[in-house]
Amino acid sequence: MNSNLDAVLLQSDLDCLFKWCTDNKLHFNIEKCSILSYTSKSQPLNQVYKINDLLLSRSDSVTDLGIIFDTNLDFSQHINSMVSKAYRRLGILKRKTKEFSSEIALKALYYAHVRSSLEYCSIIWDPNYRNKIEIIERIQNNFSRYLLYEKNGIYLQDMSSSYLRDMFNIPSFCSRQDASCVLFNYKVINGSIDCTYILSAINFAVPARSLRNQGSFPNVYSRFNYIDRFSLYKFYKTFNKISGELDIYQMSPIVFKSNCFQLLYT
C-alpha cells in the first residue's frame, strides 16, 4: 500500500468480495476479520477499511489455521504459545504415567501428544535464532530426563542433552526440522504436493562441466544469517550436504524418507 489510491482499490475489492458472498448466499463473519499490516516503514499508511459498512479492527497478530502470524513475521508469539501448550501437555503426560516404566510406551505418548503439537506446520514458522531453538529443545530435554527417571529410577540434571538423545534414540528438533524441509521440497519437485508457485521458485544447479562436488541446487551465501529464514535457501543448504547419498528425482518416497532421516537425524 503505497498511496491513498491503493487503499481505495483495496476497499473496492472488499466491497466486491462481500457482494459476491451475498449473491452466492455465503455467510461472511465480519467479526473475525481484522487489518494486519506488514511494513518496514516508520510511518505506515493506516487506512480504515469497512465490510458492509462495519469498521474492521486493526491487530498486531492473527491466527490462521492454528498459526499465529504477527506483524514482524518472526512468529515469536506462535512459538511462545506453542511452547506453553507443549509444557502443559508434558505435565499431564508426567502426571498420568507415574506408574509407567516402558520406554516404548512413554516415547509413543510423547510423540503423539507433545512433539506432534511442537512440529505442527513447522515448515512455516521454523525458527532461525538460537534462543528460540533452545526454548523448544528444552521441552524434549525435559522429557528425556523424565524418561531416564521412569526407566532407571535416577534423575541427573547435569547430564548433557546430546547424551540423552543418543541413549534413547530421539533426534533433535533441529535435525527433524531439516528433514521436514527436505521432504517437503522433495514432494513439491516430484508432484506429491501440487504447488506450481513454489516449484517455479526452485533453482536447479546445472553445471557447465563435470565437477566432483557439484550440488543439485545453488549455494546461497550471505554475511548475515537472516537468509536461513527462507525455506528454499535452507533446503538448498541442507540438501547439498547430503546430495551425494540421495537422488531426489529417482528415489521412491519411502526410500528417500528413510535415507534422509538416517543422514540428518542427530
N, C-alpha and C positions, 0 to 999 in steps of 0.2 A: 504494500500500500504506500505509494509514493506521493499521492496528492488527494485532494478532496474529490476529484473526478473518479479515482479508483474506488473511493468509499461509496460514491453514488452508484457505480456499476455493481458493486457487491450487494448493496441494498436492493437493487433491481433484481439481481439473481435470487435473493432471499424471497422476494415477492413472487417471483415465478415459481420457485420451489413450493411455496405454500399453496399457490393456486393449483399446481399440478397434483399435490396431495389431496386437496379438496375435491378436485374433479374426479379423482380416482378413488374417493371415499377412504382415504388412508388417514388415520388419526395421527396428528403431529403434536407430540408432547413438548410444548414450548418451554415448560418449566425446567426441562432437562437440558435446554440449550444455553450456552454461555459463550462469551467472547474470550478468546485466548490469543494473545499477540506474541509473535516471535520476532525479535528485532535486536540489533546491536546499537541502535540509535539512542542517544541520551535523551532526546525528546521525541518519542514516537507519536504517530498520528492516532490519537484516542478518539475515534469516531463512535457515535452512538448508533446502534442498529436495532431494528424492530422486526418482529414477525407477527403479522395480523394485528398491527398497532400496539403490540406489547413490547416494552423495552427489554432487551436482553442484558443480563448482568455480566459484568466483567470479572474474570477469575484468573488466578495465577497458576492454576493446575486444573486438570480434568482427567477423569478416569474413563478409559475406553477399553472394553473387553478385559478388564482386570488389570490394566497397566496404567499407572499414573504418569501423565505427561505434564511436565512443568515448563514454564516459560524459558528456563535456561537449557532445557533438553539434556540435563546431566542425570536425570532420573534419581536424584537423591531422595526425593520424597517416596518414590516407589520402593527403593532399596530399604529405607528405614522402616516403612510399613511392612514390607515382606519379611525382613529380619525379625521384627517384633512378633509377627504372626508365627514364624517358624519356631521362635523360642517358646511361645505358648503351647504349640503342638508338641514340642520336645518335652516340655514339662509334663503334659498329660501322658505322653508315652512313658516317662520315667515312673510316674505315679501308678500307672496301670500294669507295669511289668516288673514290679519289685521281686516277684517270685520267679521270674524268668532267668534261665541260665544258658539257653540255646543261642549261640551266636547267629545262626541262620535265621531264626525267628525274629530276633531283635533287629538285625540288619534289614530284613524284609519289611518290618513295620516302619523303620526309619526311612527307607527308600520310598515307601508308599505314602506316608503321611507328612514327612518333613522335607526330604530332599526334592520331592516332586513339586512342592509349592515354591521352593527356592529357585527352581530352574524353569518355572512357567514362563514361556515366551522370552527366555533369556537371550535369544538371538537379537532382540530389540534393545534391551537395556544393559547388555553386557558391560560391566564396569571396567574402566581402564586404570583408575587411580588405585594405588596400593592400599590406601586406608579403607576404601570400600571393599576391596577384595578380602582384606584381613578380617573385616567385620563379618563377612559371610563365612569365611573359613573357620572362624571361632565356633560357629554352631556345630560343624562337623567334628572339630576337635573336642568339643564338649561331649558329643555323643560317643566318640571313640574312647574317652576316659571312662564314661559310664559303662560302655560295653566291656572294657577291661575289668572294671569293678564287679560287674554281674557275672562275668565268666570266671575270674580268678580270685575275687574277694579282696582285691587291692586297688587303691586309688592313688596314683602318682601324678601330682600336679606338675612336676618338673620334667616329665618325660616329653621328648620332642614330638611334634605333630607328625613329622615325616616318618618317624619310627612306628608310631601307632598306625599310620596309613599302610605301611608295609606289613605290619603284623596282621591286620585284619583285611588286607587287600581292598582298601577303599580308596579310589582315586581322588585326587584333589579337585576342588571346584574349578580351578583354572584349566586343568587338563581336560575336564569334561566340557568346559566352555569351548576350548579349542576344537575338540572332536565334534561338538554340535555345529560349530561354524563350518567345518569342512564337510560334514554330512549334508547340511542344508544346501550348500552350493553344489555338491555332487548331485543332489536331487534336481536342482534347477537346471544344471547342464545336461542331464540325461532325461529331462522331461517328466520326472515324477512329480515335480512341482511346476505348475504352469504359470510362469511369471515372465513374460517377454521383456518387461521393463528391467528386471534385474539381469536377465540373460544378455540383453543388449549392452549393459554396462560392464560386463566382464571382459577384460582384455586378456587375450591369449598370446603367449610369447612364441613367436615364430622366428627361430634363429636363422641368420643368413648363411651360416656354415655350421658344421657339426662341432659341438662343444661337449666336453666331458661332463661339466657340472651345470648344464643349461636347465633352468627351472621351467615348469609348464606355464607359469604366469610371471608377469614382470615384477621385479623387486622395486618397491617404492621406498625412497629414502627421504628422511627429514631430520632436521636437528632437534625437532620437538616431538614429544611422544603423543601429542593430540591426534596425530594421523592414525594411531592404532585404534581410535574410537570408531573409525569407519569399518564396517563389517567386511567389505570386499578387500580392503587392504590387509586386514587381519587374516583373511582367508588366503591371500597370496603368500603372505609371510609364513603362515603355519604350514600350508600345503607344500611349499617349495622345500621345506626342511625334510619332508618325508616322501617327496615325489619319486625318488629313486626306488621306493618299495611299493608304490601304489600306481595303478593305471586307472585314472579317473574316467576314461572313456570305454574301457572294455570289461572291467571287473563287474561281476554281478553285485547287486546291493548287499546281499548277505556277506559275501567275501570281503567287499570293500569296507563295510562297517566293522567286521571282526578285526581286520588288519589295521584299520585306523585306530581302534581302541587300543590294540597292543602297542602301537607305535607312539601314541600320545599320552596314554594314561601313566601318571606318576603319582 
